[in-house]
Amino acid sequence: MTTASLDTRNRRVAFFAALFVAAMVGLASASVPLYRLFCEATGFDGTTGRALKAPGAVAGQVGVRFDANVAPTLAWRFEPEQERVSIKPGAKTQIFYDATNLTARTTTGQAVFNVTPAQAGKYFSKIACFCFSEQTLKPGEKVRMPVVFFVDPKLRTDPDTRDIDEITLSYTFYPVETAAAAR
């Protein structure tokens, strides 16, 4: 093999190695948003979907229970205003959670959520939710936070979910470290 052909071959191997590394870095960077999209699209692991509007109520009832938790490192009181509602599948429903900052300083939290049973997640859609963004509360501040949602009527036709009579929507608030809080 000549020196020129060996150099060409080495450059080709180096190019493909660099391309492979760039693809792996890109895939690693995109994995969290892609996983989130996958979970929202499929309802995997109790992840709810997002929607712009509800399809409209149909006959029947499904119970929705609300759960509220706070990480031990966030000094907030967080609770649903009502523990359970009975709704018609497809009906747009609005409920509220209350959060109170129990500290003497401004704190920021982010809520993560899930739905149980997990197989109902793909049929539970939120139109608006405080969980879509970080929440900042001033010292002692109490806020009322809405959740607008619906349960897709297809819940009743899926063999895996048609016998579900109650869905639990659970939130856990975690602290968010901000530049202002670090000062």
C-alpha positions, 0 to 999 in steps of 0.5 A, spaced: 500 500 500 502 506 498 503 512 503 498 516 499 493 511 499 494 509 506 493 517 508 487 517 504 484 511 508 486 514 515 483 520 513 476 516 511 477 512 518 478 519 522 472 522 519 467 516 520 470 516 527 469 523 528 462 523 525 460 517 530 462 521 536 458 527 533 452 522 532 453 519 539 454 526 543 447 529 539 443 523 541 445 523 548 443 531 548 437 529 545 435 523 549 431 527 555 427 531 550 426 525 545 424 520 551 419 526 554 416 526 547 415 518 547 412 518 554 407 523 552 405 520 546 405 513 549 403 514 556 409 510 558 410 509 565 403 514 567 406 520 563 400 524 561 399 527 554 398 535 552 392 537 548 389 544 546 382 542 547 378 536 550 374 532 545 367 533 548 363 529 554 361 522 552 356 518 557 359 514 563 363 516 569 370 516 571 373 518 578 379 522 578 383 522 585 388 528 586 395 527 590 400 532 592 407 531 595 413 535 597 420 533 597 423 534 604 428 539 601 422 544 599 419 547 605 412 548 602 405 546 604 402 543 597 395 540 597 389 539 592 383 543 594 379 537 593 381 530 593 376 527 588 372 528 582 367 524 578 367 526 571 365 524 564 370 522 559 372 527 554 369 533 558 374 539 560 375 539 567 378 544 572 381 543 579 386 547 583 392 545 588 394 550 593 401 551 595 404 555 600 411 557 601 413 556 609 420 559 609 422 567 610 425 567 603 423 566 596 423 559 593 422 556 586 419 549 585 418 544 579 412 539 580 413 532 576 407 528 575 404 521 574 398 518 573 396 511 576 394 506 574 400 507 569 396 504 563 391 510 563 396 515 562 396 515 555 388 517 556 389 523 561 391 529 557 392 536 560 390 542 557 393 547 562 398 545 568 402 549 573 407 543 572 409 546 565 413 551 568 417 552 575 413 556 580 416 561 585 413 563 591 415 569 596 416 568 603 409 566 606 406 566 599 400 562 598 398 561 591 392 557 587 394 553 581 390 550 576 390 544 572 385 543 566 385 536 563 380 531 560 380 523 560 380 521 553 373 517 552 378 511 548 379 509 555 373 505 555 374 502 549 381 499 550 381 492 553 387 494 558 383 500 561 376 499 560 375 497 567 379 502 570 374 506 575 379 511 578 385 514 576 390 518 580 393 524 578 400 525 583 404 531 583 411 532 587 414 538 588 422 539 588 426 545 589 429 548 583 436 552 584 436 558 581 442 563 580 438 568 585 437 563 590 445 561 590 447 568 592 
